[in-house]
Structure formats: C-alpha cells, structure tokens
Amino acid sequence: MNIDEVLKAASVIPVLKVERLEDAEPLAEALSAGGFRVVELTLRSDCALDAVKLMQDAAPDLVLGMGTVRRRYQA
C-alpha cells in the first residue's frame, strides 16, 4: 500500500501510545471493529515494537504505521 492509498483509506488517523503490552490486542480489535483502517503507533514506550506485532496479529485489516522513529533498528 503506498501513501496515497493509505490516505484514501482513512479520513482520520489516530495516533496512539501503547504503554502496556496487554492493551495492544484489545485496542487493535476495538479500533478495527469501530471502522478504523489506519492507525499510527508512536515508539515512545518500551513495549511499542512488541505492541505493533500484537496489534497486527489481532487485527490484520489495520494498516499500522509507526511514528517517532529515532533509531535504525526501529525502522
């Protein structure tokens, strides 16, 4: 999916910070059930990279972007 397709898929893109890993799956499921297609997850928490994986597994229809990328390994 290119950036134009992402922007067409979402009129609103929530930007989220997941601080507790146990919140990742239910959050993804709720966003998907609520009709969201695109979500940005910040990398400002210790569990962010793990949360991205759990969220993608829980709601494969979500397009998950990552923000606040500061280090090469985060990309």
mmJSON file of the N, C-alpha and C atoms, coordinates in Angstrom:
{"data_MODEL":{"atom_site":{
"group_PDB":["ATOM","ATOM","ATOM","ATOM","ATOM","ATOM","ATOM","ATOM","ATOM","ATOM","ATOM","ATOM","ATOM","ATOM","ATOM","ATOM","ATOM","ATOM","ATOM","ATOM","ATOM","ATOM","ATOM","ATOM","ATOM","ATOM","ATOM","ATOM","ATOM","ATOM","ATOM","ATOM","ATOM","ATOM","ATOM","ATOM","ATOM","ATOM","ATOM","ATOM","ATOM","ATOM","ATOM","ATOM","ATOM","ATOM","ATOM","ATOM","ATOM","ATOM","ATOM","ATOM","ATOM","ATOM","ATOM","ATOM","ATOM","ATOM","ATOM","ATOM","ATOM","ATOM","ATOM","ATOM","ATOM","ATOM","ATOM","ATOM","ATOM","ATOM","ATOM","ATOM","ATOM","ATOM","ATOM","ATOM","ATOM","ATOM","ATOM","ATOM","ATOM","ATOM","ATOM","ATOM","ATOM","ATOM","ATOM","ATOM","ATOM","ATOM","ATOM","ATOM","ATOM","ATOM","ATOM","ATOM","ATOM","ATOM","ATOM","ATOM","ATOM","ATOM","ATOM","ATOM","ATOM","ATOM","ATOM","ATOM","ATOM","ATOM","ATOM","ATOM","ATOM","ATOM","ATOM","ATOM","ATOM","ATOM","ATOM","ATOM","ATOM","ATOM","ATOM","ATOM","ATOM","ATOM","ATOM","ATOM","ATOM","ATOM","ATOM","ATOM","ATOM","ATOM","ATOM","ATOM","ATOM","ATOM","ATOM","ATOM","ATOM","ATOM","ATOM","ATOM","ATOM","ATOM","ATOM","ATOM","ATOM","ATOM","ATOM","ATOM","ATOM","ATOM","ATOM","ATOM","ATOM","ATOM","ATOM","ATOM","ATOM","ATOM","ATOM","ATOM","ATOM","ATOM","ATOM","ATOM","ATOM","ATOM","ATOM","ATOM","ATOM","ATOM","ATOM","ATOM","ATOM","ATOM","ATOM","ATOM","ATOM","ATOM","ATOM","ATOM","ATOM","ATOM","ATOM","ATOM","ATOM","ATOM","ATOM","ATOM","ATOM","ATOM","ATOM","ATOM","ATOM","ATOM","ATOM","ATOM","ATOM","ATOM","ATOM","ATOM","ATOM","ATOM","ATOM","ATOM","ATOM","ATOM","ATOM","ATOM","ATOM","ATOM","ATOM","ATOM","ATOM","ATOM","ATOM","ATOM","ATOM","ATOM","ATOM","ATOM","ATOM"],
"id":[1,2,3,4,5,6,7,8,9,10,11,12,13,14,15,16,17,18,19,20,21,22,23,24,25,26,27,28,29,30,31,32,33,34,35,36,37,38,39,40,41,42,43,44,45,46,47,48,49,50,51,52,53,54,55,56,57,58,59,60,61,62,63,64,65,66,67,68,69,70,71,72,73,74,75,76,77,78,79,80,81,82,83,84,85,86,87,88,89,90,91,92,93,94,95,96,97,98,99,100,101,102,103,104,105,106,107,108,109,110,111,112,113,114,115,116,117,118,119,120,121,122,123,124,125,126,127,128,129,130,131,132,133,134,135,136,137,138,139,140,141,142,143,144,145,146,147,148,149,150,151,152,153,154,155,156,157,158,159,160,161,162,163,164,165,166,167,168,169,170,171,172,173,174,175,176,177,178,179,180,181,182,183,184,185,186,187,188,189,190,191,192,193,194,195,196,197,198,199,200,201,202,203,204,205,206,207,208,209,210,211,212,213,214,215,216,217,218,219,220,221,222,223,224,225],
"type_symbol":["N","C","C","N","C","C","N","C","C","N","C","C","N","C","C","N","C","C","N","C","C","N","C","C","N","C","C","N","C","C","N","C","C","N","C","C","N","C","C","N","C","C","N","C","C","N","C","C","N","C","C","N","C","C","N","C","C","N","C","C","N","C","C","N","C","C","N","C","C","N","C","C","N","C","C","N","C","C","N","C","C","N","C","C","N","C","C","N","C","C","N","C","C","N","C","C","N","C","C","N","C","C","N","C","C","N","C","C","N","C","C","N","C","C","N","C","C","N","C","C","N","C","C","N","C","C","N","C","C","N","C","C","N","C","C","N","C","C","N","C","C","N","C","C","N","C","C","N","C","C","N","C","C","N","C","C","N","C","C","N","C","C","N","C","C","N","C","C","N","C","C","N","C","C","N","C","C","N","C","C","N","C","C","N","C","C","N","C","C","N","C","C","N","C","C","N","C","C","N","C","C","N","C","C","N","C","C","N","C","C","N","C","C","N","C","C","N","C","C","N","C","C","N","C","C"],
"label_atom_id":["N","CA","C","N","CA","C","N","CA","C","N","CA","C","N","CA","C","N","CA","C","N","CA","C","N","CA","C","N","CA","C","N","CA","C","N","CA","C","N","CA","C","N","CA","C","N","CA","C","N","CA","C","N","CA","C","N","CA","C","N","CA","C","N","CA","C","N","CA","C","N","CA","C","N","CA","C","N","CA","C","N","CA","C","N","CA","C","N","CA","C","N","CA","C","N","CA","C","N","CA","C","N","CA","C","N","CA","C","N","CA","C","N","CA","C","N","CA","C","N","CA","C","N","CA","C","N","CA","C","N","CA","C","N","CA","C","N","CA","C","N","CA","C","N","CA","C","N","CA","C","N","CA","C","N","CA","C","N","CA","C","N","CA","C","N","CA","C","N","CA","C","N","CA","C","N","CA","C","N","CA","C","N","CA","C","N","CA","C","N","CA","C","N","CA","C","N","CA","C","N","CA","C","N","CA","C","N","CA","C","N","CA","C","N","CA","C","N","CA","C","N","CA","C","N","CA","C","N","CA","C","N","CA","C","N","CA","C","N","CA","C","N","CA","C","N","CA","C","N","CA","C","N","CA","C","N","CA","C","N","CA","C"],
"label_alt_id":[null,null,null,null,null,null,null,null,null,null,null,null,null,null,null,null,null,null,null,null,null,null,null,null,null,null,null,null,null,null,null,null,null,null,null,null,null,null,null,null,null,null,null,null,null,null,null,null,null,null,null,null,null,null,null,null,null,null,null,null,null,null,null,null,null,null,null,null,null,null,null,null,null,null,null,null,null,null,null,null,null,null,null,null,null,null,null,null,null,null,null,null,null,null,null,null,null,null,null,null,null,null,null,null,null,null,null,null,null,null,null,null,null,null,null,null,null,null,null,null,null,null,null,null,null,null,null,null,null,null,null,null,null,null,null,null,null,null,null,null,null,null,null,null,null,null,null,null,null,null,null,null,null,null,null,null,null,null,null,null,null,null,null,null,null,null,null,null,null,null,null,null,null,null,null,null,null,null,null,null,null,null,null,null,null,null,null,null,null,null,null,null,null,null,null,null,null,null,null,null,null,null,null,null,null,null,null,null,null,null,null,null,null,null,null,null,null,null,null,null,null,null,null,null,null],
"label_comp_id":["MET","MET","MET","ASN","ASN","ASN","ILE","ILE","ILE","ASP","ASP","ASP","GLU","GLU","GLU","VAL","VAL","VAL","LEU","LEU","LEU","LYS","LYS","LYS","ALA","ALA","ALA","ALA","ALA","ALA","SER","SER","SER","VAL","VAL","VAL","ILE","ILE","ILE","PRO","PRO","PRO","VAL","VAL","VAL","LEU","LEU","LEU","LYS","LYS","LYS","VAL","VAL","VAL","GLU","GLU","GLU","ARG","ARG","ARG","LEU","LEU","LEU","GLU","GLU","GLU","ASP","ASP","ASP","ALA","ALA","ALA","GLU","GLU","GLU","PRO","PRO","PRO","LEU","LEU","LEU","ALA","ALA","ALA","GLU","GLU","GLU","ALA","ALA","ALA","LEU","LEU","LEU","SER","SER","SER","ALA","ALA","ALA","GLY","GLY","GLY","GLY","GLY","GLY","PHE","PHE","PHE","ARG","ARG","ARG","VAL","VAL","VAL","VAL","VAL","VAL","GLU","GLU","GLU","LEU","LEU","LEU","THR","THR","THR","LEU","LEU","LEU","ARG","ARG","ARG","SER","SER","SER","ASP","ASP","ASP","CYS","CYS","CYS","ALA","ALA","ALA","LEU","LEU","LEU","ASP","ASP","ASP","ALA","ALA","ALA","VAL","VAL","VAL","LYS","LYS","LYS","LEU","LEU","LEU","MET","MET","MET","GLN","GLN","GLN","ASP","ASP","ASP","ALA","ALA","ALA","ALA","ALA","ALA","PRO","PRO","PRO","ASP","ASP","ASP","LEU","LEU","LEU","VAL","VAL","VAL","LEU","LEU","LEU","GLY","GLY","GLY","MET","MET","MET","GLY","GLY","GLY","THR","THR","THR","VAL","VAL","VAL","ARG","ARG","ARG","ARG","ARG","ARG","ARG","ARG","ARG","TYR","TYR","TYR","GLN","GLN","GLN","ALA","ALA","ALA"],
"label_asym_id":["A","A","A","A","A","A","A","A","A","A","A","A","A","A","A","A","A","A","A","A","A","A","A","A","A","A","A","A","A","A","A","A","A","A","A","A","A","A","A","A","A","A","A","A","A","A","A","A","A","A","A","A","A","A","A","A","A","A","A","A","A","A","A","A","A","A","A","A","A","A","A","A","A","A","A","A","A","A","A","A","A","A","A","A","A","A","A","A","A","A","A","A","A","A","A","A","A","A","A","A","A","A","A","A","A","A","A","A","A","A","A","A","A","A","A","A","A","A","A","A","A","A","A","A","A","A","A","A","A","A","A","A","A","A","A","A","A","A","A","A","A","A","A","A","A","A","A","A","A","A","A","A","A","A","A","A","A","A","A","A","A","A","A","A","A","A","A","A","A","A","A","A","A","A","A","A","A","A","A","A","A","A","A","A","A","A","A","A","A","A","A","A","A","A","A","A","A","A","A","A","A","A","A","A","A","A","A","A","A","A","A","A","A","A","A","A","A","A","A","A","A","A","A","A","A"],
"label_entity_id":["1","1","1","1","1","1","1","1","1","1","1","1","1","1","1","1","1","1","1","1","1","1","1","1","1","1","1","1","1","1","1","1","1","1","1","1","1","1","1","1","1","1","1","1","1","1","1","1","1","1","1","1","1","1","1","1","1","1","1","1","1","1","1","1","1","1","1","1","1","1","1","1","1","1","1","1","1","1","1","1","1","1","1","1","1","1","1","1","1","1","1","1","1","1","1","1","1","1","1","1","1","1","1","1","1","1","1","1","1","1","1","1","1","1","1","1","1","1","1","1","1","1","1","1","1","1","1","1","1","1","1","1","1","1","1","1","1","1","1","1","1","1","1","1","1","1","1","1","1","1","1","1","1","1","1","1","1","1","1","1","1","1","1","1","1","1","1","1","1","1","1","1","1","1","1","1","1","1","1","1","1","1","1","1","1","1","1","1","1","1","1","1","1","1","1","1","1","1","1","1","1","1","1","1","1","1","1","1","1","1","1","1","1","1","1","1","1","1","1","1","1","1","1","1","1"],
"label_seq_id":[1,1,1,2,2,2,3,3,3,4,4,4,5,5,5,6,6,6,7,7,7,8,8,8,9,9,9,10,10,10,11,11,11,12,12,12,13,13,13,14,14,14,15,15,15,16,16,16,17,17,17,18,18,18,19,19,19,20,20,20,21,21,21,22,22,22,23,23,23,24,24,24,25,25,25,26,26,26,27,27,27,28,28,28,29,29,29,30,30,30,31,31,31,32,32,32,33,33,33,34,34,34,35,35,35,36,36,36,37,37,37,38,38,38,39,39,39,40,40,40,41,41,41,42,42,42,43,43,43,44,44,44,45,45,45,46,46,46,47,47,47,48,48,48,49,49,49,50,50,50,51,51,51,52,52,52,53,53,53,54,54,54,55,55,55,56,56,56,57,57,57,58,58,58,59,59,59,60,60,60,61,61,61,62,62,62,63,63,63,64,64,64,65,65,65,66,66,66,67,67,67,68,68,68,69,69,69,70,70,70,71,71,71,72,72,72,73,73,73,74,74,74,75,75,75],
"pdbx_PDB_ins_code":[null,null,null,null,null,null,null,null,null,null,null,null,null,null,null,null,null,null,null,null,null,null,null,null,null,null,null,null,null,null,null,null,null,null,null,null,null,null,null,null,null,null,null,null,null,null,null,null,null,null,null,null,null,null,null,null,null,null,null,null,null,null,null,null,null,null,null,null,null,null,null,null,null,null,null,null,null,null,null,null,null,null,null,null,null,null,null,null,null,null,null,null,null,null,null,null,null,null,null,null,null,null,null,null,null,null,null,null,null,null,null,null,null,null,null,null,null,null,null,null,null,null,null,null,null,null,null,null,null,null,null,null,null,null,null,null,null,null,null,null,null,null,null,null,null,null,null,null,null,null,null,null,null,null,null,null,null,null,null,null,null,null,null,null,null,null,null,null,null,null,null,null,null,null,null,null,null,null,null,null,null,null,null,null,null,null,null,null,null,null,null,null,null,null,null,null,null,null,null,null,null,null,null,null,null,null,null,null,null,null,null,null,null,null,null,null,null,null,null,null,null,null,null,null,null],
"Cartn_x":[0.859,0.0,0.907,0.699,1.503,0.817,1.492,0.974,-0.349,-0.541,-1.812,-2.959,-2.716,-3.737,-4.047,-3.02,-3.228,-4.103,-3.79,-4.553,-5.989,-6.215,-7.58,-8.374,-7.675,-8.345,-8.779,-8.277,-8.556,-8.805,-9.969,-10.221,-9.665,-9.511,-8.927,-7.9,-6.713,-5.682,-5.348,-5.816,-5.48,-3.988,-3.412,-2.018,-2.037,-1.474,-1.594,-0.246,-0.221,0.937,0.462,0.983,0.622,1.698,1.306,2.261,2.253,1.174,1.075,0.807,1.672,1.573,0.229,-0.341,-1.622,-2.776,-2.561,-3.601,-3.591,-2.519,-2.334,-3.417,-3.642,-4.611,-6.04,-6.543,-7.915,-8.079,-7.045,-7.104,-7.222,-6.415,-6.473,-7.835,-8.354,-9.661,-10.763,-10.696,-11.705,-11.621,-10.415,-10.25,-10.796,-10.465,-10.938,-12.463,-13.026,-14.479,-15.172,-14.48,-15.041,-14.905,-14.309,-14.231,-12.946,-11.979,-10.707,-9.916,-9.226,-8.411,-6.919,-6.574,-5.176,-4.939,-3.851,-3.504,-1.999,-1.599,-0.175,0.111,1.136,1.564,2.912,3.004,4.277,5.246,6.507,7.542,8.092,7.224,7.624,7.418,7.235,7.132,8.049,8.399,9.314,8.735,7.418,6.794,6.267,6.554,5.941,6.181,7.405,7.683,6.945,6.881,6.121,4.626,4.163,2.744,2.337,3.2,2.898,2.622,3.456,3.287,1.978,1.698,0.463,-0.767,-0.704,-1.844,-2.083,-1.014,-1.162,-1.736,-1.304,-1.83,-3.304,-3.671,-5.047,-6.02,-5.539,-6.417,-5.653,-5.513,-4.715,-5.241,-6.49,-7.043,-6.571,-6.008,-5.497,-4.172,-4.002,-2.711,-2.041,-0.957,-0.263,0.995,1.048,2.256,2.96,4.234,4.999,5.545,5.415,5.922,7.006,7.65,8.733,9.891,10.175,11.289,12.577,13.403,14.643,15.903,15.75,16.907,16.703,17.776,17.715,16.965,17.182,16.527,15.009,14.523,13.091,12.412,13.114,12.548,12.433],
"Cartn_y":[-1.168,0.0,1.234,2.144,3.362,4.46,5.586,6.644,7.209,7.311,7.806,6.859,5.56,4.579,4.623,4.822,4.916,6.115,7.249,8.464,8.374,7.679,7.486,6.529,5.622,4.632,5.203,6.39,6.913,8.409,8.806,10.238,10.744,9.837,10.143,9.063,9.475,8.517,8.749,7.866,8.024,7.79,8.58,8.415,7.96,6.786,6.138,5.85,5.876,5.422,4.269,3.085,1.918,1.752,1.899,1.807,0.444,-0.31,-1.649,-2.649,-3.618,-4.597,-5.314,-5.543,-6.25,-5.441,-4.168,-3.333,-3.397,-3.9,-3.841,-4.599,-5.847,-6.652,-6.124,-5.881,-5.372,-4.002,-3.183,-1.883,-2.036,-2.907,-3.147,-3.694,-4.618,-5.197,-4.145,-3.277,-2.226,-1.206,-0.824,0.129,-0.45,-1.703,-2.367,-2.479,-2.905,-3.035,-1.683,-0.618,0.725,1.342,0.606,1.076,1.787,1.835,2.457,1.518,2.09,1.288,1.564,2.784,3.198,3.762,3.318,3.76,4.002,5.068,5.286,4.978,4.194,3.849,4.513,5.352,6.011,5.011,5.307,4.461,5.097,5.717,6.405,5.567,4.278,3.409,2.212,1.59,0.447,-0.753,-0.86,-2.035,-1.769,-0.624,-0.222,-1.21,-1.662,-2.579,-3.899,-4.396,-5.623,-5.379,-4.193,-3.859,-3.834,-3.341,-3.32,-4.73,-5.671,-7.056,-7.639,-7.427,-7.964,-7.337,-6.048,-5.366,-5.873,-6.073,-6.571,-7.977,-8.81,-10.177,-10.171,-9.256,-9.204,-8.624,-7.706,-7.04,-6.852,-7.92,-7.85,-6.864,-6.415,-5.452,-4.025,-3.782,-2.456,-2.21,-1.008,-0.567,0.169,-0.396,0.182,0.893,2.171,2.943,3.186,3.456,3.737,5.153,5.86,7.224,7.355,8.486,8.784,7.8,7.456,6.553,7.354,6.931,7.659,6.828,5.529,4.659,3.73,3.339,2.479,1.184,0.546,-0.731,-0.582,0.614,0.821,0.792,1.195,1.213,-0.192],
"Cartn_z":[0.0,0.0,0.0,-0.958,-0.985,-0.172,0.007,0.872,0.369,-0.916,-1.457,-1.094,-1.187,-0.827,0.669,1.474,2.92,3.247,2.659,2.942,2.439,1.347,0.849,1.738,2.399,3.244,4.59,4.929,6.272,6.243,6.711,6.852,8.175,9.142,10.446,10.747,11.19,11.574,13.045,13.929,15.338,15.57,16.44,16.844,18.298,18.538,19.842,20.467,21.783,22.551,23.436,23.192,23.994,25.066,26.311,27.41,28.085,27.898,28.489,27.379,27.254,26.177,26.182,27.352,27.421,26.831,26.573,25.951,24.424,23.84,22.387,21.616,21.941,21.193,21.318,22.54,22.617,21.961,22.013,21.363,19.851,19.272,17.83,17.417,18.188,17.875,17.956,18.961,19.11,17.978,17.603,16.501,15.201,14.944,13.733,13.735,14.867,14.978,14.834,15.226,15.122,13.741,12.816,11.442,11.058,11.961,11.605,10.712,9.742,8.832,9.011,9.408,9.517,10.915,11.55,12.896,12.941,13.622,13.863,15.318,15.557,16.905,17.135,18.181,18.466,19.078,18.95,19.532,20.806,21.561,22.785,24.048,23.901,25.078,24.888,25.992,25.941,25.206,25.165,24.553,23.142,22.583,21.306,20.166,19.995,18.877,19.054,20.271,20.529,20.331,20.703,20.555,19.087,18.219,16.778,16.284,16.664,16.223,16.754,18.039,18.618,17.972,17.706,17.094,15.675,14.922,13.554,13.536,14.474,14.567,14.972,15.869,16.376,15.367,14.524,13.547,12.244,11.447,10.228,9.191,9.331,8.387,8.669,9.857,10.182,9.462,8.97,8.449,9.599,10.11,11.255,10.81,11.12,10.874,12.185,12.114,13.323,13.246,14.351,14.415,15.465,15.456,16.381,16.191,14.946,14.651,14.818,15.754,16.038,15.81,15.786,15.649,14.446,13.847,12.664,12.937,14.079,14.384,14.493,14.816,14.928,13.56,12.546,11.193,10.67],
"occupancy":[1.0,1.0,1.0,1.0,1.0,1.0,1.0,1.0,1.0,1.0,1.0,1.0,1.0,1.0,1.0,1.0,1.0,1.0,1.0,1.0,1.0,1.0,1.0,1.0,1.0,1.0,1.0,1.0,1.0,1.0,1.0,1.0,1.0,1.0,1.0,1.0,1.0,1.0,1.0,1.0,1.0,1.0,1.0,1.0,1.0,1.0,1.0,1.0,1.0,1.0,1.0,1.0,1.0,1.0,1.0,1.0,1.0,1.0,1.0,1.0,1.0,1.0,1.0,1.0,1.0,1.0,1.0,1.0,1.0,1.0,1.0,1.0,1.0,1.0,1.0,1.0,1.0,1.0,1.0,1.0,1.0,1.0,1.0,1.0,1.0,1.0,1.0,1.0,1.0,1.0,1.0,1.0,1.0,1.0,1.0,1.0,1.0,1.0,1.0,1.0,1.0,1.0,1.0,1.0,1.0,1.0,1.0,1.0,1.0,1.0,1.0,1.0,1.0,1.0,1.0,1.0,1.0,1.0,1.0,1.0,1.0,1.0,1.0,1.0,1.0,1.0,1.0,1.0,1.0,1.0,1.0,1.0,1.0,1.0,1.0,1.0,1.0,1.0,1.0,1.0,1.0,1.0,1.0,1.0,1.0,1.0,1.0,1.0,1.0,1.0,1.0,1.0,1.0,1.0,1.0,1.0,1.0,1.0,1.0,1.0,1.0,1.0,1.0,1.0,1.0,1.0,1.0,1.0,1.0,1.0,1.0,1.0,1.0,1.0,1.0,1.0,1.0,1.0,1.0,1.0,1.0,1.0,1.0,1.0,1.0,1.0,1.0,1.0,1.0,1.0,1.0,1.0,1.0,1.0,1.0,1.0,1.0,1.0,1.0,1.0,1.0,1.0,1.0,1.0,1.0,1.0,1.0,1.0,1.0,1.0,1.0,1.0,1.0,1.0,1.0,1.0,1.0,1.0,1.0,1.0,1.0,1.0,1.0,1.0,1.0],
"B_iso_or_equiv":[0.0,0.0,0.0,0.0,0.0,0.0,0.0,0.0,0.0,0.0,0.0,0.0,0.0,0.0,0.0,0.0,0.0,0.0,0.0,0.0,0.0,0.0,0.0,0.0,0.0,0.0,0.0,0.0,0.0,0.0,0.0,0.0,0.0,0.0,0.0,0.0,0.0,0.0,0.0,0.0,0.0,0.0,0.0,0.0,0.0,0.0,0.0,0.0,0.0,0.0,0.0,0.0,0.0,0.0,0.0,0.0,0.0,0.0,0.0,0.0,0.0,0.0,0.0,0.0,0.0,0.0,0.0,0.0,0.0,0.0,0.0,0.0,0.0,0.0,0.0,0.0,0.0,0.0,0.0,0.0,0.0,0.0,0.0,0.0,0.0,0.0,0.0,0.0,0.0,0.0,0.0,0.0,0.0,0.0,0.0,0.0,0.0,0.0,0.0,0.0,0.0,0.0,0.0,0.0,0.0,0.0,0.0,0.0,0.0,0.0,0.0,0.0,0.0,0.0,0.0,0.0,0.0,0.0,0.0,0.0,0.0,0.0,0.0,0.0,0.0,0.0,0.0,0.0,0.0,0.0,0.0,0.0,0.0,0.0,0.0,0.0,0.0,0.0,0.0,0.0,0.0,0.0,0.0,0.0,0.0,0.0,0.0,0.0,0.0,0.0,0.0,0.0,0.0,0.0,0.0,0.0,0.0,0.0,0.0,0.0,0.0,0.0,0.0,0.0,0.0,0.0,0.0,0.0,0.0,0.0,0.0,0.0,0.0,0.0,0.0,0.0,0.0,0.0,0.0,0.0,0.0,0.0,0.0,0.0,0.0,0.0,0.0,0.0,0.0,0.0,0.0,0.0,0.0,0.0,0.0,0.0,0.0,0.0,0.0,0.0,0.0,0.0,0.0,0.0,0.0,0.0,0.0,0.0,0.0,0.0,0.0,0.0,0.0,0.0,0.0,0.0,0.0,0.0,0.0,0.0,0.0,0.0,0.0,0.0,0.0],
"pdbx_formal_charge":[null,null,null,null,null,null,null,null,null,null,null,null,null,null,null,null,null,null,null,null,null,null,null,null,null,null,null,null,null,null,null,null,null,null,null,null,null,null,null,null,null,null,null,null,null,null,null,null,null,null,null,null,null,null,null,null,null,null,null,null,null,null,null,null,null,null,null,null,null,null,null,null,null,null,null,null,null,null,null,null,null,null,null,null,null,null,null,null,null,null,null,null,null,null,null,null,null,null,null,null,null,null,null,null,null,null,null,null,null,null,null,null,null,null,null,null,null,null,null,null,null,null,null,null,null,null,null,null,null,null,null,null,null,null,null,null,null,null,null,null,null,null,null,null,null,null,null,null,null,null,null,null,null,null,null,null,null,null,null,null,null,null,null,null,null,null,null,null,null,null,null,null,null,null,null,null,null,null,null,null,null,null,null,null,null,null,null,null,null,null,null,null,null,null,null,null,null,null,null,null,null,null,null,null,null,null,null,null,null,null,null,null,null,null,null,null,null,null,null,null,null,null,null,null,null],
"auth_seq_id":[1,1,1,2,2,2,3,3,3,4,4,4,5,5,5,6,6,6,7,7,7,8,8,8,9,9,9,10,10,10,11,11,11,12,12,12,13,13,13,14,14,14,15,15,15,16,16,16,17,17,17,18,18,18,19,19,19,20,20,20,21,21,21,22,22,22,23,23,23,24,24,24,25,25,25,26,26,26,27,27,27,28,28,28,29,29,29,30,30,30,31,31,31,32,32,32,33,33,33,34,34,34,35,35,35,36,36,36,37,37,37,38,38,38,39,39,39,40,40,40,41,41,41,42,42,42,43,43,43,44,44,44,45,45,45,46,46,46,47,47,47,48,48,48,49,49,49,50,50,50,51,51,51,52,52,52,53,53,53,54,54,54,55,55,55,56,56,56,57,57,57,58,58,58,59,59,59,60,60,60,61,61,61,62,62,62,63,63,63,64,64,64,65,65,65,66,66,66,67,67,67,68,68,68,69,69,69,70,70,70,71,71,71,72,72,72,73,73,73,74,74,74,75,75,75],
"auth_comp_id":["MET","MET","MET","ASN","ASN","ASN","ILE","ILE","ILE","ASP","ASP","ASP","GLU","GLU","GLU","VAL","VAL","VAL","LEU","LEU","LEU","LYS","LYS","LYS","ALA","ALA","ALA","ALA","ALA","ALA","SER","SER","SER","VAL","VAL","VAL","ILE","ILE","ILE","PRO","PRO","PRO","VAL","VAL","VAL","LEU","LEU","LEU","LYS","LYS","LYS","VAL","VAL","VAL","GLU","GLU","GLU","ARG","ARG","ARG","LEU","LEU","LEU","GLU","GLU","GLU","ASP","ASP","ASP","ALA","ALA","ALA","GLU","GLU","GLU","PRO","PRO","PRO","LEU","LEU","LEU","ALA","ALA","ALA","GLU","GLU","GLU","ALA","ALA","ALA","LEU","LEU","LEU","SER","SER","SER","ALA","ALA","ALA","GLY","GLY","GLY","GLY","GLY","GLY","PHE","PHE","PHE","ARG","ARG","ARG","VAL","VAL","VAL","VAL","VAL","VAL","GLU","GLU","GLU","LEU","LEU","LEU","THR","THR","THR","LEU","LEU","LEU","ARG","ARG","ARG","SER","SER","SER","ASP","ASP","ASP","CYS","CYS","CYS","ALA","ALA","ALA","LEU","LEU","LEU","ASP","ASP","ASP","ALA","ALA","ALA","VAL","VAL","VAL","LYS","LYS","LYS","LEU","LEU","LEU","MET","MET","MET","GLN","GLN","GLN","ASP","ASP","ASP","ALA","ALA","ALA","ALA","ALA","ALA","PRO","PRO","PRO","ASP","ASP","ASP","LEU","LEU","LEU","VAL","VAL","VAL","LEU","LEU","LEU","GLY","GLY","GLY","MET","MET","MET","GLY","GLY","GLY","THR","THR","THR","VAL","VAL","VAL","ARG","ARG","ARG","ARG","ARG","ARG","ARG","ARG","ARG","TYR","TYR","TYR","GLN","GLN","GLN","ALA","ALA","ALA"],
"auth_asym_id":["A","A","A","A","A","A","A","A","A","A","A","A","A","A","A","A","A","A","A","A","A","A","A","A","A","A","A","A","A","A","A","A","A","A","A","A","A","A","A","A","A","A","A","A","A","A","A","A","A","A","A","A","A","A","A","A","A","A","A","A","A","A","A","A","A","A","A","A","A","A","A","A","A","A","A","A","A","A","A","A","A","A","A","A","A","A","A","A","A","A","A","A","A","A","A","A","A","A","A","A","A","A","A","A","A","A","A","A","A","A","A","A","A","A","A","A","A","A","A","A","A","A","A","A","A","A","A","A","A","A","A","A","A","A","A","A","A","A","A","A","A","A","A","A","A","A","A","A","A","A","A","A","A","A","A","A","A","A","A","A","A","A","A","A","A","A","A","A","A","A","A","A","A","A","A","A","A","A","A","A","A","A","A","A","A","A","A","A","A","A","A","A","A","A","A","A","A","A","A","A","A","A","A","A","A","A","A","A","A","A","A","A","A","A","A","A","A","A","A","A","A","A","A","A","A"],
"auth_atom_id":["N","CA","C","N","CA","C","N","CA","C","N","CA","C","N","CA","C","N","CA","C","N","CA","C","N","CA","C","N","CA","C","N","CA","C","N","CA","C","N","CA","C","N","CA","C","N","CA","C","N","CA","C","N","CA","C","N","CA","C","N","CA","C","N","CA","C","N","CA","C","N","CA","C","N","CA","C","N","CA","C","N","CA","C","N","CA","C","N","CA","C","N","CA","C","N","CA","C","N","CA","C","N","CA","C","N","CA","C","N","CA","C","N","CA","C","N","CA","C","N","CA","C","N","CA","C","N","CA","C","N","CA","C","N","CA","C","N","CA","C","N","CA","C","N","CA","C","N","CA","C","N","CA","C","N","CA","C","N","CA","C","N","CA","C","N","CA","C","N","CA","C","N","CA","C","N","CA","C","N","CA","C","N","CA","C","N","CA","C","N","CA","C","N","CA","C","N","CA","C","N","CA","C","N","CA","C","N","CA","C","N","CA","C","N","CA","C","N","CA","C","N","CA","C","N","CA","C","N","CA","C","N","CA","C","N","CA","C","N","CA","C","N","CA","C","N","CA","C","N","CA","C","N","CA","C","N","CA","C","N","CA","C"],
"pdbx_PDB_model_num":[1,1,1,1,1,1,1,1,1,1,1,1,1,1,1,1,1,1,1,1,1,1,1,1,1,1,1,1,1,1,1,1,1,1,1,1,1,1,1,1,1,1,1,1,1,1,1,1,1,1,1,1,1,1,1,1,1,1,1,1,1,1,1,1,1,1,1,1,1,1,1,1,1,1,1,1,1,1,1,1,1,1,1,1,1,1,1,1,1,1,1,1,1,1,1,1,1,1,1,1,1,1,1,1,1,1,1,1,1,1,1,1,1,1,1,1,1,1,1,1,1,1,1,1,1,1,1,1,1,1,1,1,1,1,1,1,1,1,1,1,1,1,1,1,1,1,1,1,1,1,1,1,1,1,1,1,1,1,1,1,1,1,1,1,1,1,1,1,1,1,1,1,1,1,1,1,1,1,1,1,1,1,1,1,1,1,1,1,1,1,1,1,1,1,1,1,1,1,1,1,1,1,1,1,1,1,1,1,1,1,1,1,1,1,1,1,1,1,1,1,1,1,1,1,1]
}}}
